[in-house]
């Protein structure tokens, strides 16, 4: 705020304002029912008030500036970094190919036994199962649900996190979720399906929305709305069905939230195309390597 300069009946509070800045300050005074004018000056726009309103106007403007100081430090809104469809197409193709391999025993191999999540096997050191299980489906309904929900969430993850980093984050969310769930379940627990990673993708979007609204919203309801929405969607879509592995859905969401928080808070997705390409290569290497080990061991 500039030094106050007096004229005959009006006092100039600010000068050299842009049209947007002048309108903003004018709205503050308008809301406080303080008479004011926005006038042209050699430096731009100026805000003036009657002399008897100076103290009150200064107090209101200073209060407004203090309350909104934190908004200047908020992170920029999320950028659209990558194309979403190529990754979704590859995701759908991979799940359908593995589904055929499971049902047809391609190459004479037991793809289900090799790739499913097995808590006892995990505890025996078969860590590849936390990855391979994400691609195994037996029935068409299960496959279709994960294609639909997974494709929808992953499309936006790739758009906001970048295609390479986004899919690596989804894969790691599913793998960590399976690991946590396998360690928490009884040794005879077995599970399959991409839903752990699907709920990891949901968590990635939730933390993106929450992180970028945390400092820009003015009420606690607005600040927590994305988090509440994400948890509500998890509860609505992730806890029904006779064969639903609720634990895997929950651990996938938790893993995705933690991974997403690290990525968004560090702004890792803004480090350029080289990181995105390397992340994409790592995603393919993890998936391919896990299946090569699984089939080699089982064969």
Residue pairs with C-beta under 8 A, 6 or more apart in sequence:
1 13
1 14
1 58
1 61
1 62
1 65
2 12
2 13
2 14
2 15
2 16
4 11
4 12
4 13
4 54
4 58
5 11
5 12
6 51
7 48
9 50
9 51
10 37
10 48
10 49
10 50
10 51
11 48
11 49
11 50
11 51
11 54
12 46
12 47
12 48
13 47
13 48
13 49
13 54
13 57
13 58
13 61
14 22
14 25
14 46
14 47
15 41
15 43
15 44
15 46
15 47
16 41
16 43
16 44
16 45
16 46
17 25
17 44
17 45
17 46
17 47
18 44
18 45
19 45
21 45
22 38
22 44
22 45
22 46
22 47
23 38
25 47
25 61
25 64
26 36
26 38
26 47
28 60
28 61
28 64
29 35
29 36
29 47
29 49
29 57
29 60
29 61
30 36
32 56
32 57
32 60
34 49
34 53
34 56
34 57
34 60
35 49
35 50
35 53
36 47
36 48
36 49
36 53
36 57
37 47
37 48
37 49
38 45
38 46
38 47
39 45
39 46
39 48
40 46
49 57
70 215
71 215
71 216
73 215
74 212
74 214
74 215
74 216
75 211
75 212
75 215
75 264
75 267
77 212
78 160
78 208
78 212
79 160
79 270
80 159
80 160
81 159
81 160
81 161
81 162
81 163
81 269
81 270
81 276
82 158
82 159
82 161
82 162
82 163
82 164
82 166
82 276
83 158
83 159
83 163
84 154
84 155
84 156
84 158
84 159
84 163
85 155
86 163
87 154
87 155
87 158
87 163
87 166
87 167
88 151
88 154
88 155
88 158
91 147
91 150
91 151
91 154
91 167
92 147
92 151
94 135
94 287
95 135
95 137
95 143
95 146
95 147
95 194
96 143
96 147
98 111
98 115
98 135
98 136
98 137
99 136
99 137
99 138
99 143
100 106
101 109
101 111
102 111
102 112
102 115
102 136
102 137
102 138
103 138
105 111
109 295
109 298
109 299
110 298
111 136
111 295
112 136
112 138
112 192
113 298
114 132
114 294
114 295
114 297
114 298
114 299
115 129
115 132
115 133
115 135
115 136
115 192
115 291
115 294
116 129
116 132
116 133
116 136
116 190
116 191
116 192
117 129
117 130
117 133
117 178
117 181
117 182
117 189
117 190
117 191
117 192
117 248
118 126
118 129
118 182
118 189
118 190
119 182
119 183
119 185
119 186
119 187
119 188
119 189
119 190
120 187
120 188
121 129
122 129
122 130
122 179
122 182
122 183
123 182
123 183
123 187
126 297
127 179
128 289
128 290
128 291
128 293
128 294
129 178
129 182
129 294
130 174
130 175
130 176
130 178
130 179
130 182
131 171
131 174
131 175
131 178
131 286
131 287
131 290
132 290
132 291
132 294
133 178
133 191
133 192
133 193
133 196
134 171
134 174
134 175
134 178
134 193
134 194
134 196
134 197
135 194
135 287
135 291
136 192
136 193
137 143
137 146
137 192
137 193
137 194
138 192
142 193
142 243
145 195
146 193
146 194
146 195
146 198
149 195
149 198
149 237
150 194
150 195
150 197
150 198
150 201
153 198
153 201
153 202
153 204
153 205
154 166
154 167
154 170
154 201
156 205
157 166
157 167
157 169
157 170
157 201
157 204
157 205
158 166
158 167
159 166
160 166
160 205
160 208
160 269
161 169
161 204
161 208
161 263
161 269
162 269
162 275
162 276
162 279
163 276
163 280
164 275
164 276
164 277
164 278
164 279
164 280
164 281
164 283
165 263
165 268
165 269
165 275
165 276
165 279
166 204
166 269
167 279
167 280
167 283
168 279
168 280
168 282
168 283
169 200
169 204
169 256
169 259
169 260
169 263
170 197
170 200
170 201
170 204
170 256
171 197
171 283
171 286
171 287
172 200
172 255
172 259
173 196
173 197
173 200
173 201
173 203
173 204
173 252
173 255
173 256
173 259
173 260
174 194
174 196
174 197
174 198
174 200
174 252
174 255
175 197
175 286
176 200
176 251
176 255
176 259
177 196
177 197
177 199
177 200
177 248
177 251
177 252
177 253
177 254
177 255
177 256
178 191
178 196
178 248
178 251
178 252
180 251
180 254
180 255
181 189
181 191
181 196
181 245
181 247
181 248
181 250
181 251
181 252
182 189
184 247
184 251
185 247
191 245
191 248
193 245
193 248
195 238
195 245
195 248
195 249
195 252
196 245
196 248
196 249
196 251
196 252
197 252
198 252
199 234
199 238
199 249
199 250
199 252
199 253
199 256
200 252
200 253
200 255
200 256
200 259
201 256
202 230
202 233
202 234
202 253
202 256
203 230
203 234
203 252
203 253
203 254
203 255
203 256
203 257
203 260
204 256
204 257
204 259
204 260
204 263
205 230
205 260
206 226
206 227
206 229
206 230
206 231
206 257
206 260
207 256
207 257
207 260
207 261
207 264
208 260
208 264
209 226
209 229
209 230
210 223
210 224
210 226
210 227
210 230
211 261
211 264
211 265
212 264
213 222
213 223
213 225
213 226
214 223
217 223
217 225
230 253
234 249
234 250
234 253
238 244
238 246
238 249
238 250
238 253
239 246
239 249
262 268
263 269
268 275
